Amino acid sequence: MILLPVKNLANAKQRLAAVLDQQTRTELAKAMLFDVLEVLGAWAGRPEVALVTNDPFALDLAAQFDFRRLRIRPIVARPMLSRWRPESANRAAPPAPW
Protein backbone atom coordinates (compact mmCIF):
# COMPACT_ATOMS: atom_id res chain seq x y z
CA MET A 1 0.00 0.00 0.00
CA ILE A 2 1.14 3.51 -0.79
CA LEU A 3 0.32 5.94 2.02
CA LEU A 4 0.37 9.53 0.86
CA PRO A 5 0.25 12.09 3.69
CA VAL A 6 -1.23 15.44 2.62
CA LYS A 7 -1.05 18.55 4.79
CA ASN A 8 -3.72 21.24 4.84
CA LEU A 9 -3.39 22.74 1.37
CA ALA A 10 -4.80 26.12 2.42
CA ASN A 11 -1.50 26.90 4.14
CA ALA A 12 0.81 25.07 1.75
CA LYS A 13 4.16 26.12 0.34
CA GLN A 14 4.96 28.74 3.00
CA ARG A 15 8.59 28.97 1.90
CA LEU A 16 7.38 30.57 -1.34
CA ALA A 17 5.63 33.40 0.53
CA ALA A 18 8.23 35.94 -0.58
CA VAL A 19 7.36 35.37 -4.23
CA LEU A 20 3.78 34.01 -4.31
CA ASP A 21 0.61 35.06 -2.47
CA GLN A 22 -1.28 32.48 -0.42
CA GLN A 23 -3.96 31.81 -3.02
CA THR A 24 -1.32 31.10 -5.68
CA ARG A 25 0.60 28.83 -3.29
CA THR A 26 -2.58 26.91 -2.49
CA GLU A 27 -3.40 26.48 -6.18
CA LEU A 28 0.16 25.30 -6.82
CA ALA A 29 -0.12 22.69 -4.04
CA LYS A 30 -3.46 21.50 -5.44
CA ALA A 31 -1.99 21.18 -8.94
CA MET A 32 1.02 19.27 -7.60
CA LEU A 33 -1.24 16.88 -5.67
CA PHE A 34 -3.38 16.33 -8.76
CA ASP A 35 -0.27 15.52 -10.80
CA VAL A 36 0.91 12.94 -8.25
CA LEU A 37 -2.51 11.29 -8.03
CA GLU A 38 -2.85 11.26 -11.80
CA VAL A 39 0.48 9.44 -12.17
CA LEU A 40 -0.45 6.95 -9.43
CA GLY A 41 -3.86 6.43 -11.02
CA ALA A 42 -2.30 5.60 -14.39
CA TRP A 43 0.21 3.12 -12.91
CA ALA A 44 -0.87 -0.33 -14.06
CA GLY A 45 -0.48 -2.95 -11.35
CA ARG A 46 0.24 -0.44 -8.62
CA PRO A 47 -0.47 -1.26 -4.98
CA GLU A 48 -3.48 0.27 -3.25
CA VAL A 49 -3.19 4.01 -2.59
CA ALA A 50 -4.49 5.82 0.49
CA LEU A 51 -4.35 9.53 1.26
CA VAL A 52 -3.88 10.42 4.92
CA THR A 53 -5.32 13.89 5.39
CA ASN A 54 -8.01 16.17 6.74
CA ASP A 55 -7.87 18.51 3.76
CA PRO A 56 -11.28 18.66 2.01
CA PHE A 57 -9.81 19.18 -1.47
CA ALA A 58 -7.42 16.24 -1.06
CA LEU A 59 -10.22 14.00 0.24
CA ASP A 60 -12.44 14.89 -2.75
CA LEU A 61 -9.58 14.36 -5.19
CA ALA A 62 -8.76 10.96 -3.66
CA ALA A 63 -12.40 9.95 -4.16
CA GLN A 64 -12.23 10.98 -7.83
CA PHE A 65 -9.29 8.61 -8.31
CA ASP A 66 -10.99 5.92 -6.23
CA PHE A 67 -8.17 5.95 -3.68
CA ARG A 68 -8.76 5.21 -0.01
CA ARG A 69 -9.17 8.18 2.29
CA LEU A 70 -7.84 8.02 5.83
CA ARG A 71 -8.89 11.03 7.86
CA ILE A 72 -6.58 12.04 10.67
CA ARG A 73 -7.72 13.56 13.90
CA PRO A 74 -6.06 16.72 15.17
CA ILE A 75 -3.57 16.11 17.95
CA VAL A 76 -4.71 17.47 21.28
CA ALA A 77 -1.85 18.70 23.44
CA ARG A 78 -1.66 17.22 26.90
CA PRO A 79 0.52 19.51 29.03
CA MET A 80 0.86 17.06 31.90
CA LEU A 81 2.30 14.38 29.64
CA SER A 82 4.82 16.78 28.15
CA ARG A 83 6.29 17.29 31.64
CA TRP A 84 6.61 13.56 32.31
CA ARG A 85 10.05 12.10 31.92
CA PRO A 86 11.02 8.51 32.44
CA GLU A 87 13.34 7.94 35.38
CA SER A 88 16.08 6.87 32.99
CA ALA A 89 16.09 10.41 31.56
CA ASN A 90 17.50 11.71 34.84
CA ARG A 91 20.59 9.45 34.63
CA ALA A 92 23.79 10.65 33.02
CA ALA A 93 24.58 9.29 29.60
CA PRO A 94 27.32 6.66 29.46
CA PRO A 95 30.74 7.93 28.39
CA ALA A 96 31.56 7.86 24.70
CA PRO A 97 33.56 4.77 23.67
CA TRP A 98 36.30 6.77 22.01
N, C-alpha and C positions, 0 to 999 in steps of 0.2 A: 504494500500500500504506500502511496505517496501522500504524505501529510504536508499541506501547504499552509503555513501560518500567514495570516493577513492582518496587519494592523488596521486601525481606524483610518480610512483613506481621507477623511475630512482634514486631518492634520498631517498628511504625508509630505515627505520630501522637504523637511524643515531646513536642511542644509542649503537648499536652493533659494532660500528666502531673500537673499541679497539681489537675486536676478529675476525671480518670478514671484508674482503675487500668489496668495493662497489658493484662489480659484484655479489658476493655471497649474499649480503644483498638484492639486487634487485631480484635475482632469488628466494630467500626465500619469499619475499613479493608477488611475482607472484604466487608461490605455495600456499601460505596462501589464497590469493584471490580466486584461483581456487577451493580450498577445500570448502570455504564458499559458492561459487556459486553452486558447485556440490551438497552440502547439501540442499540449497534452491531449486535447480532444482528438486530434488528428493522428496520434501515435497508435498504430495498429499493434495490438497485443500488449498494450501497456497494463500495468497493475491498476488496481482501483485507486481513485484520487479522492481525497477529502480535504476540504478547506476548513481550517480552524480559525474562526473569526466571530466577531459580533457586528461587523460592518454590514449594514443593510445592502449596499450595492454589491459587495462581494458575495453575500448569501444569495442574492437574486441571480447574479452571474453564474454561480456554481450550479444553481438549479437549471439554468438554460443549457448548460453543458452536461446535465445529468450526473454531476459529481455529488458526493456526499457532503453534507454540511454539518459541521460540529461546532455548535455555539459554545463559547467560553463564558464563564461567569466572571464578573469583575472581582478582583482580589480585595478583600476587606482587611485593612490593617488591624492588627491586634497588638496594641502597645505593650501589654504585659508579656507577651511571648518574645517580643524583640529585646526585652531586658534579660530574659533567661539565658543563662550560659551553662553548659555542662561543666561539672566539676573539673573535668580534664582540661578545660580552657584556662583554669587558674594555675596550672602547673607550668613550669618553665619548659621550653622546647629542649630536646636533647641536643648536645653539641654536634656541630657539623663534623662529618667523618674525615675531613681533610685538614 
